[in-house]
Amino acid sequence: MAQADTPRRPNPASAGAGAVSRRGFLGKSAAAAAGLAALAAAMSPLRHLKEGDLPSVEDFLQKHYKEMTAAQKARALERIRERVRARHRVEAVVTDPPPMDGVEYVYGLNISRCIGCRKCVHACVAENNQSRAPELQYIRVLEMEKGSIDVETANHHYTPPLVPRPDKWYMPVQCHQCANPPCVKVCPVEATWQEPDGITVIDYDWCIGCRYCEAACPYWARRFNFAEPLIPGDAINPKISYLSNRPREKGVMEKCTFCLHRTRVGRLPACLEVCPTGSRKFGNVLDPNSEVHYILKHKRVFVLKADVGTLPRFFYYFDERGSRYHDPIEPGPVHATGEGA
């Protein structure tokens, strides 16, 4: 007699394999969806880019400034010029002046003559193509109580109609171009370094925006672009240099470079030229006939925060009547030019 057909029981092995396959499929689908969402989030800022803002292949492959050949630098300068034309409708002259042999720049500031007018601040903004909204300022002028040297309690938001104010003195602070710069030591990608003439520079294309240098600087000298820098086309300074005043991007650091696009070709920094009291002095300390060499040798000189060991190339000094470079004209009150950053 034929046996009755018995129901086939599910094979546990095959059932388990099927269940794992379904779970694996769902898991992989979820991972793929998460990956696509992450990619979409990463790419979302590109929605706001305008024509000409997308980096080219050459931009992506561009080497660190110190590794570029002369031909590669020439192409990079041309890309900057084209970008300035596309964004600002300005025909720029883009250069890359090298440091000169036998030159070490230093800056001297006569705090007995500075009146806190902030003309230097705004001349620097205009010269170096700094963002206007929000406005970045490389120079911070501290208003101090007479008899006090406590920079931590100084007022850099003073807004009187006329300066100097009675019983106050003023201390401008900017990048001190340290001989032992802590900002350079902490940069994880070597986007900032010190040049042979003593100027610390930044390769804006190499900066990753980690802000370690900003935290390391004891002089509040570095500025970070939290927002896309805004510069009206009619405010662009078209004389641009790769390592100094070319327009920057969101997410990078920037700082004073002693106007190297000017000083390396024999001109003076913009902040010095606009100073109404002659408080600022600049030059080559290695030249024994330079004004700054004389000041360091004969004036009462000090540096800010000497105890931190940065060895600044930015000096403060007191004027003395009868000295070789004393200006006997006493400045009167002048109008202040806006609030400091």
Helices and strands as residue ranges (DSSP letters): H 12-43, G 44-48, H 57-61, G 65-67, H 70-88, E 93-95, E 105-110, H 119-127, E 140-145, G 151-153, E 162-163, E 168-173, H 182-186, E 192-194, E 200-202, H 212-216, E 223-224, G 233-235, E 239-241, E 253-254, H 260-263, H 270-274, E 280-284, H 291-298, E 300-302, G 306-308, E 314-318, E 334-335
